[in-house]
Amino acid sequence: MKHRFGKITVWLSLVLVLAVFGFSQEKKEEPIIALVGATLIDGTGAAPVANATILIQGQKIKAVGSSAKVQVPSGAQKIDVAGKWILPGFIDCHIHTGYPYDNIQYFTDSDSLATLRSFHILDMYLRSGVTAVRDAGSSVESMQALLAAQAFGYIDSVRLFACGNLITVTGGHGDGLRGVSAVDGPWAWRKAVREMQKAGFGHIKISPTFTLEEAEAAVDEAKTLGLRITAHGGGQSDTTPTTMTRIAVQAGVQCIEHLNEMEDDVLDLMAQKGVYSVPTLAVYRELYKVKGVPPVLVEKRHWTQSMHETLFKKARERKILMGIGTDGVGGFMKLYPGLYFTELKYFVEMGVSPMETIVAATKNGAVILGKDDELGTVEAGKLADLQVVVGDPLKSFDVLGKPEVVIVGGKLHRF
């Protein structure tokens, strides 16, 4: 009996120790950062809020509103941003961070160098107020390395939503390049999607020339696996007359990259099915300047920059949701990070208001990523991805690209 009571005493002591230890190990409430006094453009398209206060706790926005309505708790880290402007972090929906800068680099490239090049681009974007990108095709190994480095906390960077290898057919757009899988037939396309999901990616990009059966297989598999899927819109690998964008939309992709040659009824179908667009106008203008558009498109199919602009206007008329993307591959990689802000200005040139353009760069980008419940706007409960700039961006986009403060997931970066 005495031995039994002794065992009970030991167990009770152990339980007490564990309870005390557990109590002492309770997670302390995360500190609060308060941004106070700036004018807020929240990304929804609503009118700016003067003298705003934003409370950030952990990775998320705790509260946001006018300083008269949102009180700063005692003990919060208060950052005075009076006279400045706060916006959501920008999103680039189409970039290839791992692509080499020229053909010579391509033939001497490696996955390790591509990884460093990608990180360099992401770092430039962080310093420019772009806090999320969708990489629309870079080598699997470099994308996996960056995502793992972010997960382990080895690097501070912007959010990376990677497609891994884009999927095309033998001889199709991109075949032979790094970051491309060239396969044929519906089952091979379905398997290629599974391979990218297995590799850890949440986005898929398909590229012409594909059949309807191949595109449908990729879309069906992507949606079965809970992946987002987009398609390159037409181009040199398209058929004559053009069919690739039509096939991609019929197959059920969620987004079309570029506004390339297509009939009006394809735009109608995009609007009807709620398919998004990433126009990438600025890089096409650069391509035409250096005669980088394939001659067959210019001479035989009469491509001009005005063709892309006309399609842009028609897409707007149909209220097709558009995001900001750059696609500055090859020599145009040297235009980063400025190419992003050139694209913003191009939207304004095309008659889009500055406020609507900011929405395209933030809220619309999050919608295209399928992350609008977490990103794209400065609202309570969303991830704290935002930037502080000096000057009114509604008067001039020249104030963008050089933020004083960038916050990604609640982590503060001062520049």
C-alpha positions as CSV (number, residue, x, y, z in Angstrom):
1,M,0.0,0.0,0.0
2,K,2.8,2.4,1.0
3,H,4.6,1.6,-2.3
4,R,1.3,2.3,-4.2
5,F,0.9,5.7,-2.5
6,G,4.5,6.4,-3.3
7,K,3.9,5.8,-7.0
8,I,0.8,8.0,-7.0
9,T,2.8,10.8,-5.4
10,V,5.4,10.5,-8.1
11,W,2.8,10.6,-10.8
12,L,1.0,13.6,-9.3
13,S,4.3,15.4,-8.9
14,L,5.1,14.7,-12.6
15,V,1.7,16.0,-13.7
16,L,2.2,19.1,-11.6
17,V,5.6,19.8,-13.1
18,L,4.3,19.3,-16.6
19,A,1.4,21.6,-15.9
20,V,3.7,24.3,-14.6
21,F,6.1,23.8,-17.5
22,G,3.3,24.0,-20.0
23,F,2.0,27.1,-18.4
24,S,5.4,28.7,-18.5
25,Q,5.8,27.7,-22.1
26,E,2.5,29.3,-23.2
27,K,3.0,31.4,-26.3
28,K,3.3,35.0,-25.5
29,E,1.1,37.3,-27.4
30,E,2.9,38.7,-30.5
31,P,3.9,42.3,-30.4
32,I,1.9,44.9,-32.4
33,I,3.3,47.2,-35.0
34,A,1.3,50.4,-35.6
35,L,1.7,52.5,-38.7
36,V,0.2,55.8,-38.0
37,G,-0.6,59.0,-39.9
38,A,-0.3,58.0,-43.6
39,T,-2.9,58.2,-46.3
40,L,-4.1,54.6,-47.1
41,I,-5.0,53.2,-50.5
42,D,-6.3,49.8,-49.5
43,G,-6.4,48.2,-52.9
44,T,-10.1,47.7,-53.1
45,G,-10.6,50.8,-55.3
46,A,-12.2,52.7,-52.4
47,A,-11.3,56.4,-51.8
48,P,-8.1,56.9,-49.9
49,V,-8.3,57.1,-46.1
50,A,-6.4,60.1,-44.7
51,N,-4.5,59.9,-41.3
52,A,-4.9,56.1,-41.2
53,T,-3.7,53.7,-38.6
54,I,-2.8,50.1,-39.4
55,L,-2.2,47.6,-36.6
56,I,-0.1,44.5,-37.5
57,Q,0.2,41.5,-35.2
58,G,2.3,38.6,-36.2
59,Q,1.8,38.0,-40.0
60,K,-1.6,39.6,-40.2
61,I,-3.4,42.9,-40.2
62,K,-5.2,43.2,-36.9
63,A,-7.1,46.5,-37.5
64,V,-7.2,49.3,-40.1
65,G,-9.0,52.6,-40.4
66,S,-8.8,56.3,-39.6
67,S,-6.8,57.2,-36.6
68,A,-10.0,58.5,-35.0
69,K,-11.4,55.0,-35.1
70,V,-8.4,52.7,-34.5
71,Q,-6.6,53.2,-31.2
72,V,-2.9,52.2,-30.8
73,P,-2.6,49.8,-27.9
74,S,-0.1,50.5,-25.2
75,G,3.2,48.7,-25.8
76,A,2.8,48.7,-29.6
77,Q,5.8,49.6,-31.8
78,K,4.5,52.9,-33.2
79,I,5.9,54.0,-36.6
80,D,5.1,57.6,-37.6
81,V,4.4,57.7,-41.3
82,A,2.5,61.0,-41.4
83,G,2.5,62.7,-44.8
84,K,3.3,59.4,-46.6
85,W,1.1,56.9,-48.4
86,I,0.5,53.2,-47.7
87,L,-0.5,50.7,-50.4
88,P,-0.8,46.9,-50.5
89,G,2.3,45.2,-51.8
90,F,2.3,44.8,-55.6
91,I,2.0,41.5,-57.4
92,D,3.7,40.5,-60.6
93,C,1.5,37.8,-62.2
94,H,4.0,36.8,-65.0
95,I,7.7,36.7,-64.5
96,H,10.5,34.2,-65.3
97,T,12.9,34.9,-62.5
98,G,15.3,32.1,-63.4
99,Y,15.8,32.9,-67.1
100,P,19.2,33.9,-68.3
101,Y,19.9,37.4,-69.5
102,D,21.2,36.4,-72.9
103,N,21.9,33.4,-75.2
104,I,25.5,33.1,-74.0
105,Q,24.3,32.8,-70.4
106,Y,21.7,30.2,-71.5
107,F,24.4,27.9,-72.9
108,T,26.6,28.2,-69.8
109,D,23.8,28.3,-67.2
110,S,23.2,25.9,-64.3
111,D,20.4,25.4,-61.8
112,S,22.5,26.9,-59.0
113,L,23.2,30.0,-61.0
114,A,19.5,30.2,-62.0
115,T,18.6,30.0,-58.3
116,L,20.9,32.9,-57.4
117,R,19.6,34.9,-60.4
118,S,16.0,34.3,-59.2
119,F,16.9,35.5,-55.7
120,H,18.5,38.6,-57.1
121,I,15.3,39.5,-59.0
122,L,13.2,38.7,-55.9
123,D,15.4,40.9,-53.8
124,M,15.1,43.8,-56.2
125,Y,11.4,43.4,-56.1
126,L,11.3,43.4,-52.3
127,R,13.1,46.7,-52.4
128,S,10.7,48.1,-54.9
129,G,7.4,47.3,-53.1
130,V,6.5,44.1,-55.1
131,T,5.7,41.5,-52.5
132,A,4.5,38.5,-54.5
133,V,5.2,37.0,-57.9
134,R,3.9,34.2,-60.0
135,D,6.9,32.6,-61.8
136,A,5.4,31.3,-65.0
137,G,8.2,28.9,-65.9
138,S,11.6,28.4,-64.4
139,S,13.6,25.3,-63.7
140,V,12.1,22.9,-61.1
141,E,15.3,22.7,-59.1
142,S,15.8,26.5,-58.7
143,M,12.2,27.0,-57.8
144,Q,12.2,24.2,-55.2
145,A,15.4,25.6,-53.7
146,L,14.0,29.1,-53.3
147,L,10.7,27.8,-51.8
148,A,12.6,25.6,-49.4
149,A,14.9,28.4,-48.4
150,Q,11.9,30.6,-47.7
151,A,10.2,27.9,-45.6
152,F,13.4,27.3,-43.5
153,G,13.9,31.0,-43.0
154,Y,17.3,31.1,-44.8
155,I,16.2,34.0,-47.0
156,D,14.0,37.0,-46.6
157,S,12.1,37.4,-49.9
158,V,8.8,38.1,-51.5
159,R,6.1,35.5,-51.9
160,L,6.9,33.1,-54.7
161,F,4.1,31.2,-56.5
162,A,5.9,29.0,-58.9
163,C,4.7,26.9,-61.9
164,G,7.9,25.0,-62.3
165,N,8.2,23.7,-65.8
166,L,5.6,25.1,-68.3
167,I,4.0,22.3,-70.3
168,T,4.0,22.3,-74.1
169,V,4.2,19.8,-76.9
170,T,7.1,18.5,-78.9
171,G,8.2,21.5,-81.0
172,G,5.8,23.8,-79.2
173,H,6.4,27.2,-77.6
174,G,9.4,26.9,-75.2
175,D,10.4,23.4,-76.2
176,G,14.2,23.0,-75.6
177,L,14.4,25.8,-73.0
178,R,15.1,25.3,-69.3
179,G,11.9,25.2,-67.3
180,V,9.9,23.5,-70.0
181,S,8.3,20.0,-70.3
182,A,7.5,19.0,-73.9
183,V,5.2,16.0,-73.9
184,D,2.4,14.8,-76.2
185,G,-1.0,13.4,-75.7
186,P,-3.7,13.9,-73.0
187,W,-2.3,11.3,-70.6
188,A,1.2,12.7,-70.9
189,W,-0.1,16.2,-70.2
190,R,-2.1,14.9,-67.2
191,K,1.1,13.2,-65.9
192,A,3.1,16.4,-66.4
193,V,0.6,18.3,-64.2
194,R,0.9,15.6,-61.6
195,E,4.7,15.9,-61.7
196,M,4.6,19.6,-61.1
197,Q,2.2,19.1,-58.1
198,K,4.5,16.4,-56.8
199,A,7.4,18.8,-57.1
200,G,5.6,21.2,-54.8
201,F,4.1,23.7,-57.1
202,G,0.6,25.2,-56.8
203,H,0.4,26.7,-60.3
204,I,0.5,25.3,-63.8
205,K,1.2,27.0,-67.1
206,I,0.4,25.4,-70.5
207,S,1.8,26.7,-73.8
208,P,0.9,26.1,-77.5
209,T,0.6,24.2,-79.7
210,F,-1.8,21.9,-77.9
211,T,-4.9,20.0,-78.8
212,L,-8.2,20.5,-77.0
213,E,-7.9,17.0,-75.6
214,E,-4.4,17.9,-74.2
215,A,-5.5,21.2,-72.7
216,E,-8.7,19.6,-71.2
217,A,-6.6,16.9,-69.6
218,A,-4.2,19.4,-68.0
219,V,-7.1,21.6,-66.8
220,D,-9.0,18.6,-65.4
221,E,-6.0,17.3,-63.5
222,A,-5.0,20.7,-62.2
223,K,-8.4,21.4,-60.8
224,T,-8.6,17.8,-59.4
225,L,-5.4,18.5,-57.5
226,G,-6.5,22.0,-56.4
227,L,-3.9,23.8,-58.6
228,R,-4.3,27.1,-60.5
229,I,-3.8,26.9,-64.3
230,T,-3.0,29.5,-66.9
231,A,-2.2,29.4,-70.6
232,H,0.1,31.3,-73.0
233,G,-2.1,33.1,-75.4
234,G,-1.3,32.3,-79.0
235,G,1.9,33.6,-80.7
236,Q,4.4,32.0,-83.1
237,S,3.3,28.5,-82.1
238,D,-0.3,29.2,-82.9
239,T,-2.1,27.8,-85.9
240,T,-3.4,29.8,-88.9
241,P,-6.1,30.9,-88.4
242,T,-5.5,31.3,-84.7
243,T,-7.0,28.7,-82.3
244,M,-4.8,28.3,-79.3
245,T,-6.4,30.9,-77.0
246,R,-9.8,29.7,-78.0
247,I,-8.9,26.1,-77.2
248,A,-7.3,27.1,-73.8
249,V,-10.5,29.1,-72.8
250,Q,-12.8,26.2,-74.0
251,A,-10.7,23.8,-72.0
252,G,-11.3,25.8,-68.8
253,V,-8.0,27.6,-67.9
254,Q,-8.4,30.4,-65.4
255,C,-6.1,32.9,-67.1
256,I,-4.6,33.9,-70.4
257,E,-1.1,35.3,-70.6
258,H,-0.6,38.1,-73.1
259,L,-3.2,39.7,-75.4
260,N,-2.1,38.1,-78.7
261,E,-4.0,37.7,-81.9
262,M,-7.6,36.4,-81.2
263,E,-11.1,36.9,-82.5
264,D,-13.7,39.0,-80.7
265,D,-15.7,36.0,-79.9
266,V,-12.8,34.5,-77.9
267,L,-12.8,37.7,-75.8
268,D,-16.6,37.2,-75.4
269,L,-16.0,33.7,-74.2
270,M,-13.3,34.8,-71.7
271,A,-15.8,37.3,-70.3
272,Q,-18.6,34.7,-70.2
273,K,-16.4,32.2,-68.4
274,G,-14.7,34.6,-66.1
275,V,-11.2,34.0,-67.5
276,Y,-8.6,36.5,-66.4
277,S,-5.9,38.3,-68.5
278,V,-2.3,39.3,-67.9
279,P,-1.6,41.6,-70.9
280,T,2.2,42.2,-70.6
281,L,2.0,45.3,-72.8
282,A,5.3,46.9,-71.9
283,V,7.5,44.0,-72.9
284,Y,5.8,43.7,-76.3
285,R,6.6,47.4,-76.9
286,E,10.2,46.7,-76.1
287,L,10.1,43.7,-78.4
288,Y,8.8,45.7,-81.4
289,K,11.5,48.3,-80.8
290,V,14.3,45.8,-81.3
291,K,12.5,43.8,-83.9
292,G,12.2,40.9,-81.5
293,V,8.8,39.8,-82.7
294,P,9.2,36.9,-85.2
295,P,9.0,38.2,-88.8
296,V,6.3,35.6,-89.7
297,L,4.0,37.4,-87.2
298,V,4.8,40.9,-88.4
299,E,5.0,40.3,-92.1
300,K,2.4,37.6,-92.7
301,R,0.0,38.0,-89.8
302,H,0.5,41.8,-89.5
303,W,1.2,42.0,-85.8
304,T,1.8,45.5,-84.4
305,Q,1.8,47.0,-80.9
306,S,-1.5,48.6,-81.8
307,M,-3.0,45.0,-82.1
308,H,-2.2,44.3,-78.5
309,E,-3.5,47.7,-77.4
310,T,-6.8,47.2,-79.3
311,L,-7.3,43.8,-77.7
312,F,-6.6,45.5,-74.3
313,K,-9.3,48.0,-74.9
314,K,-11.7,45.3,-76.0
315,A,-11.0,43.3,-72.9
316,R,-11.7,46.3,-70.7
317,E,-15.0,46.9,-72.5
318,R,-15.9,43.3,-71.6
319,K,-14.9,43.9,-68.0
320,I,-12.3,41.0,-68.2
321,L,-10.3,41.2,-65.0
322,M,-6.7,42.1,-65.7
323,G,-3.5,41.9,-63.6
324,I,0.0,43.2,-64.0
325,G,2.7,41.0,-65.5
326,T,6.1,41.7,-67.0
327,D,7.6,38.6,-68.8
328,G,10.9,40.4,-69.3
329,V,13.0,37.4,-70.5
330,G,16.4,37.4,-72.2
331,G,17.9,40.9,-72.6
332,F,14.8,42.4,-71.1
333,M,15.7,40.9,-67.7
334,K,18.0,44.0,-67.4
335,L,14.9,46.2,-67.2
336,Y,13.9,44.8,-63.8
337,P,12.6,46.1,-61.5
338,G,11.6,49.1,-63.6
339,L,9.7,47.1,-66.1
340,Y,6.9,46.5,-63.6
341,F,6.3,50.2,-63.1
342,T,6.5,50.8,-66.9
343,E,3.6,48.3,-67.2
344,L,1.6,50.3,-64.6
345,K,2.2,53.5,-66.5
346,Y,1.2,51.7,-69.8
347,F,-2.2,50.9,-68.2
348,V,-2.7,54.6,-67.5
349,E,-1.7,55.4,-71.1
350,M,-4.4,53.1,-72.2
351,G,-7.0,55.1,-70.3
352,V,-7.1,53.1,-67.0
353,S,-7.3,55.4,-64.0
354,P,-4.4,55.4,-61.5
355,M,-6.7,53.9,-58.9
356,E,-7.9,51.1,-61.2
357,T,-4.3,50.4,-62.1
358,I,-3.3,50.1,-58.5
359,V,-6.3,47.6,-58.0
360,A,-4.9,45.6,-61.0
361,A,-1.5,45.5,-59.3
362,T,-2.9,44.4,-56.0
363,K,-6.4,43.0,-55.6
364,N,-6.7,41.7,-59.2
365,G,-3.3,40.0,-58.8
366,A,-4.4,38.2,-55.7
367,V,-7.6,37.1,-57.5
368,I,-5.5,35.7,-60.4
369,L,-3.3,33.8,-57.8
370,G,-6.4,32.5,-56.1
371,K,-5.2,34.2,-52.9
372,D,-7.7,37.1,-52.6
373,D,-8.8,35.9,-49.2
374,E,-5.2,36.5,-47.9
375,L,-3.5,39.0,-50.2
376,G,-4.1,42.1,-52.4
377,T,-5.8,44.5,-50.1
378,V,-5.1,46.2,-46.7
379,E,-7.9,44.7,-44.6
380,A,-8.2,43.2,-41.1
381,G,-7.5,39.5,-41.1
382,K,-5.4,39.5,-44.3
383,L,-1.6,38.9,-44.4
384,A,0.3,42.1,-43.8
385,D,1.9,42.7,-47.2
386,L,2.2,46.4,-47.7
387,Q,4.5,49.3,-48.6
388,V,5.0,52.9,-47.5
389,V,5.9,55.5,-50.2
390,V,6.7,59.2,-50.2
391,G,4.3,61.0,-52.5
392,D,0.8,60.6,-53.9
393,P,0.7,57.7,-56.4
394,L,-2.6,58.9,-57.7
395,K,-0.9,62.0,-59.0
396,S,2.2,60.3,-60.4
397,F,3.5,56.7,-60.5
398,D,7.0,58.1,-60.4
399,V,6.8,57.9,-56.6
400,L,6.5,54.1,-56.8
401,G,9.3,51.6,-56.9
402,K,11.3,53.3,-54.1
403,P,9.4,52.6,-50.9
404,E,10.7,53.6,-47.5
405,V,9.2,50.6,-45.8
406,V,8.0,47.2,-47.1
407,I,6.3,44.7,-44.9
408,V,5.9,41.1,-46.0
409,G,3.9,38.8,-43.7
410,G,4.4,41.3,-40.8
411,K,8.1,41.4,-41.3
412,L,9.5,45.0,-41.5
413,H,12.0,46.0,-44.1
414,R,13.4,49.6,-44.2
415,F,15.2,51.0,-47.2
